[in-house]
Structures are given as C-alpha cells and as structure tokens.
Amino acid sequence: MGRQVSCPECYAQIEVADDVIVGEIIECPDCGVELEVVEVNDEGVKVRVAEVEEEDWGE
C-alpha cells in the first residue's frame, strides 16, 4: 500500500511507494511534471516541482 500525494501542477492524486525517500524524483502520470520529494514523515509525503537543470555547454 502506497501513500497519496497531490501534484502541485494539476492536483492529481499520485500514489508513491511506502519506501520513498527525500530527494527522489517521481513523475505525475497525469501531467508528466517531475516532482522532487522534499519531506517524508508520519503525516505523509511533501513534493515540489523539480528544478530543471540547464545545460551549460561550456559558456
């Protein structure tokens, strides 16, 4: 049985594994946005939209 978290972009309910860890990246199956797990505790799991790292290309 997983935990439920709400996508901050489209508000879909996403089931995450019980063993999810802080820093893990999950993807919303509805809108496709990547979410970073920022907190895991007895009350639940908190996520935020993952920051996209831009390529530097040596500039």
Secondary structure by P-SEA (a helix, b strand, c coil): cbbbbbccccccbbbbcccccccbbbbccccbbbbbbccccccbbbbccbbbbbbcccc
